[in-house]
Amino acid sequence: MSKALASFVGLLALLLGATVSTQTKADSDFKVTLLGTGTPVPLLDRFGPSTLVEAGNQKLLFDAGRGATIRLRQISATKGTGMIMTKIDALFLTHYHSDHTLGIPDLWLTGWLGMSRKEPFRLIGPVGAKSMMDNLERAYALDIKIRLEDEKLPPEGIATVVEEFEKDGIVYDKDGVKVIAFTVDHGEAIKPAVGYRIEYKGRAVVISGDTRYNKNVIKYSTGVDLLIHEVCIARPELLSSSDYNRRVMAHHTNPREAGQVFSLAKPKLAVYSHLTFLRGSAIPPATVDDIVAGTRETYDGPLQVGVDLMSFEIGDTVIVSQPKP
């Protein structure tokens, strides 16, 4: 990292109340990376929602939005290691909106045909996960048949193991890593919808999933090391002129509400991901600065506005690493 960039990153962290590290060597074996921080709108700088959690020998993926496999490829190239795509122990889904699931076929199929995954693809989610994977297997049945016969790929690598749950509680517990699912409120028609709490070595990370202001998020994230929360923002004149944007906003958490969540939960570090900037043809979208300003109306603690490939090492402190230019 150049001195100029390091100075800028340090200043940004000071303004937002977080600690940024320019270290190149990890000091923790509990790490979170934002693979995608965007929305259904295709953007070059913000891919679809997806978060990688590495804890001990476990690699867990939460949601698989557009471009998740590309971000995993970038991480592998940066580390100079084997393909992380083939080493995902489980993919967890928060809900079944397309922007959170578009990357599943890519992760499942490309991890097999391009990277020779030899273990079954494991998917964990609320009720609906089995139906979705059954239909994906039917959709790609001919492709799979051809590659098995022509390329002699290992059949075990394209197999799937799907686990569903119906209520809050532990949904994954292996080698000291525990994942707890909890119900959130993404709207009356958008059910099921959940968030996740990941625990490891006495530390904890919460991923809110898509939700309105919700007390369950506060309950499961109180005192955590890292709280990753969605956020949605629109200029007032846009909401007053668009029924569609009002409906979208009603399914999400605005910056002021998210600040209330952070103030009550008191995480070591609050992070925004899945940033939704509502737009209109004649009205410019709000900005990151607007998100921060709205949050600061109700919260004055450590805050980071996430970008793709930003990572966090979870230890006695939370160390933030900015993506390389």
N, C-alpha and C positions, 0 to 999 in steps of 0.2 A: 504494500500500500504506500502510495506517495505521501510525502509530508503534507502537501496541500489537501489531499483527500482525507488523510488522518485528522487534520485540524478541523475540516468541515464536519466529519462524522462525530468528533468529540464535541463540537459546539452544538450539533443537532441533539446529541444525547443529553447535554446539559440542559437545553431548552425543554426537552421532553421528560426529563427526570429519570433517565435510565443510565446504566453503565455499559459502555461499549468497549470491547476488547479488540486489539489488533493482533492478538496472538495467532500463531500459525499452528500451534500444537494444542490439542485438547487436554484439559485438566480434569474432565468429567466423563463418565461413561453414561450420562443421561443427557441426551441432546434432542432438541426439537428444531426442525427446519420447515419453514413455510414454503411449500412447493408452488402453490398457487394462491393468490390473494384476491382474485377477481370475481367476476359475475358471469351470467350467460352471455354478455356482450363480448365478442372476440376482441381481445386487446393484445398487442405485442409485448407489453411490459407486465401485464397481470394475467396469468393463466387461470384456469378454473380452480375452484376450491380444493385444496389437498394439503395435508400436513403429515410429515414424516416424524415419527418418534423413535429414537434409538435409545434403548435402555439395556445395559449389559450386552448380552448376546442376542437381544430381540430387536427386530426392525418391524415396526407397526405403522401402517398407513391409514389415515383417517380421511375418508372421501377420496374420490379419484375423478376430479374434474378434467376438463380439456387440457391436454398437454402435460399431465402428471408424469408420463413416461419420459418425456423430453427433459423435464427438470431432474428426474432421477438419473438420467444419462449424464447431465451436466455435473451432478454431484460426484458420480463415479469418475468422470474425467478429471475433476479437480483433485480428488483424493488419489488418483492413480491406482485405484483398486479394481476388483472385479465388479461386474454389473450388480448394483444394488437391486435392480428390478427383479432379479431371480432369487433374491434373498429376503423378500418380504415374508414375514411369518404369518401375517394376517392383514386383511383389509377390513376396516370397520366403516359402516355407512351410518350417517346421521339421519337421512331421509331419502326420498326417492325422486326429488326434482332432478331433471336431466343434467343441470350444470354440476351436480355432485357425483354423477354416475357415468358421464360420457367417456371417461378414461378407462372404464372397466374392461371393455373388449380389448383395448390396446395393451393394457397391463397383463391381462390373462393370456392373450394369444401371442403377442410379441415376446413376452418373457419365455414362451415355449419355443416358438419357431425361430426367433432370432438369437436367443440367449441360451437355449437348451436347458430350460428349467426341468428338473427331474423329480420335483415334489409336487403334490397336488396344490392347486390354487385354493387358498382358504379365505372364505368370506364370512364376516360376522355382521349381523344387522338386525333391526327390528323386523317384525312380521312383514313379509314381502320379498325378502332376500332370496328365498328358494324359488319362488315363481319367476323372479327376474333372471336368475342364472339358468333356470330350466329353459326359458325362452331364448336366452343368448346361445345356449348350446344348440338349440334347434336352428337358430338363424345362421350359425356358422358350421353346421354339421357337414356340409359338402367340403368346405375349406379344410376342416379337420380330417375328414376321410382321405382327401387327396394328399395331404402332407404326411399322414401316417403311412400311406402306401408308397408315395414317391420319394419322400425325404427320409423315411425311416426314423422319424422323431420318436422319442420315448413316450409311450401312451400315458404313463403315470404323470407326465408333466402337464398334460392338458386336462387331467381329472380335476374335479372340483369338490371341495368339502365346504358345505354351507351350514351355518348355525344361526338359528333365529331365537329371539327372546321376546317376551311379551310384557315384561315389567322391569322396573328399576332394580339394579343389583349387579353383582359381579358377573361379567360375561367372558372374562379371560383371566387366567391365573397360571403363569408358567415362569419358572426360573427367577422368582422374586419380582416379577412384573405382574401387576394386577390392573385390570381395566374395569371400571364401573360405569354402567350406562344409567342415565337419568332422563326422565321425560322433560321436554321443553315445550313452549307454546309458539308454534309457527303459524297458527291460525286454525279456525274451526275445521276447515276442510283438508288441512295438510297434516294428516296423522297417518302413521306414527312419525314423530320427530323427536330425536334425542340428542343429548350432549354426552361427553365422555370425560371421566376423571381417570388419569393414569398415575399409578403409584409405584415408586421404586426407591428402595433404600431410605425410607422416611421422607422422601420428597414427593411432590405432587404437581401435576399439570392438568388443567381443565381446558377442554375445547367445547365452546358453548353450542356449536351447531347453529342452525338458523332458528332464531327465536325473537319474539317480542320480549319486552321487559318481563323477567320471570324470576320468581323467588326461589325456584329449584336451582337455578344457576348460582344464586348467592349461597344457598345451602351447601352445595357440593364444592364450591370454590373458595369458601371462607378460609383465609390463611394459606392458600396454596402458593407455591413458588412462582407459577406462571399461569395467568388466565388469558386465554386467547378467545376473543369475543368478536362476533360479527358487528357490522355497523352499516346503517343506511342513512343517507342525507339527501335533501332536496331543498332548493331555494323556495321560500314561502310562496312566491308568485307562481311557481310551477305547480305546487300542490293545489292552489286555489283554482287553477285552470284545467286540471287533468284528473278525471275520475280514476283512470288507470293508475297513475302515479300515487294517488291517495290510497288505492287498494294495496299496492306494493308496499308502501311505507307502513301500512297497518299490520303487515306481517313481520316487520323487522324492528330493530332497536335503534333509536336515533342517538346521536352523541350525548345529549344531555341525560337520557335514560341510562345509557351505558356507563356514564360517569357515576350515576347513583349506584349501579351494580358494583363498580369498582370501589366506591367509598364504603359500602357495606361489607364487601368481601375482603377487602384489604390484602390483595395479593402482593407478593414481593415486586412483581412487574405485571402490568396490564398491557396487553398487545391487541391491536386491531388486525383482523384478517377478514377476507370476504367483504371488501369495501364496495358498497353499492352507491354509486353516484347517479341519482335519477336525472334524466335529461329531457329537454324539450326542443323543438325545432328552432324556436326563437329565443330561448332562455338558456344561457350557459350553465353547465353543471356547477355544483359546489366544488370546493377544493379540499385538499388535505388540511390546509390551514383552517378552513371552516370546521372540519371535524375536530381538530384540536381545540379550537376556541369554544365550541359547544360542549366538549367534554370538561373543559376547565371551569365551566359554570357550576359543576357539581362534584368535581374530583380534582385534587391537587397533588396526587401521588405519582409514582413512577409510571411512565407511559411511553409506549412505542407504537408508531403507526407502521404496520408490517409492509414489506415489499417481498416479491418473489425471491427465494433463496436466502432471506435473512434467517439466521440461526441463533439458538439460545442454548448455552451450556448451563445445566441445572446443578448447582452445588451450594456451598454456603452463601454464595451470591449468584445472581443470574447474569451471565456474561453474554452480551449481545455481539454478534459478528455480522457486519454488513456484507452483502454480496460484492464480489470483486467486479470492477467495471468490465 
